[in-house]
Amino acid sequence: MAYLKLGFEVPQSRLGAKRPLAILDRVDTVASSPQLDEQRIVHDGCGLLDRSERGKLAFSGGEAKGFLQGQVTNDVERLTPGQGCYAALLSPKGKMLGDLRILETGPELLLDTERGALQAIFNVLHRARVGFDAELHKRTLQRGLLSLVGPGARRVAGADLPQDEHAHVVVDLDGIAARAIVTDVGIDLLCDAADTEELAAALRARGAVAVAEDAVETLRVERGRPRYGVDLDDTTIPQEAGLNERAVSFEKGCYVGQETVARLYYKGKPNRRLRGLRLSAPVARDTELILDGKPVGRLGSVVVSPTYGPIALAVVRREAEPGATLRAGEASATVVELPFRSCPDRAPGYDDQCTGSPSKEGGAR
C-alpha cells in the first residue's frame, strides 16, 4: 500500500502544475499518480515551482550591513559579494518575528521571507533604520522567484556555483538575466517580475518539469526543515526550532533578542523542541497533541510522503521525547528525530524510523 492525495482539483499555478489536492486517502496502485510522479521528479530530476509570492526587500547605503548586523541573529558583516546566510529577526524577548534569507550582492543586501512575515519584518526594519545611512526598498512585486528542486537543478540552471547554501551569482539563461542562488534542495532563480514567465519557459525547455507546491513541501518536511507561519510563530525561540546551527551566530556582536538566545544556549535547556511525527493516519494541521492526558503541542506541517506515509513537524514540549506515542485527534503520532530516515536493517512490519514500533499492516504506514 502507498499513500497519496486524492480529491478535487483546484486552479492551476502559472507554471501549469496542479495545486495540492484536498482529500487524503490510501490506494493500492500508484503507477498513474501525478502526485507520486512529482515526488520522483524532485527526488531524482528537476522540478520547477514558482515562489514569486515570497516577500522581498533590499537594503542599500553605506551603513546597511552594519545596521542589519544589529537586527538579525546571524553574522551579516562577514558576508562578501556572492555569499548569503539564513537568519531570524527577533523581538526583544528573543521570540521570532520571522526568518529570512540575506544575500550580499555588493551594491545591495537582498532579503526574502515568508509573505506572512513580510509586514512585521518591514515595520521593524523601517523604524529601526532611522539615523542610519540605510535605505529599505520593497521588491516583492518587482521580482520573480523560481525554484529548481532536485539533483538536476544545477544542470538546468547551467550555473557554476559553490556547494555552500545561499551562494549566488548572476547568470544569463537564454538571454534572460537572473540571480542563481544555492538552496538545500537545488537552485533558486531571482529575476525581474516581467521576465518570470519567459524564464520559466526557458527552464522547462532545458528539462525542468513544473510541479505543485505539495511535492516540494513534502520534501521539506522529510528533510526536517520548519516553515515560519506553519511550524513556527512569534512564540518560538530559534533553539526550540533547531535553528541555532543555521541561523544564529554566537561570535558576532549584539542584536535584538540576543540575551534570551545566548542565555538559553549557554545555561538553559529549551522547554520545547522541533520533532518529527510518524502518524497512523493523516491529521489536520493545528491538531492538539496529547501525551499522558496532557497537551504538549500542536501539529505544524502535515504531508503524506511516498516513503514514510503520513508525517508531520511539530514543536512539542521536551517530555515528548523520540519514541513517545502521542494522540493527535483520532490518530497516533510517534515522535522521531529529524530528518526522517529509513532503516535498512529494520525487519518487514516495523516502522522505518527505528522506533521499534511494529506496524499493524506489516508495511509502511
Secondary structure, 3 states (H helix, E strand, C coil): CEEEEECCCCCCCCCCCCCCCCEEEEECCCCCCHHHHHHHHHHHCCEEEECCCCEEEEEECCCHHHHHHCCECCCCCCCCCCCEEEEEEECCCCCEEEEEEEEECCCCEEEEECHHHHHHHHHHHHHHCCCCCCEEEECCCCEEEEEEECCCHHHHHCCCCCCCCCCEEEEEECCEEEEEEECCCEEEEEEEHHHHHHHHHHHHHCCCEECCHHHHHHHHHHCCCCCECCCECCCCCHHHHCCHHHHCCCCCCCCCCHHHHHHHHHHCCCCEEEEEEEECCCCCCCCEEEECCEEEEECCCEEEECCCEEEEEEEEECCCCCCCEEEECCEEEEEECCCCCCCCCCCCCECCCCCCCECCCCCCC
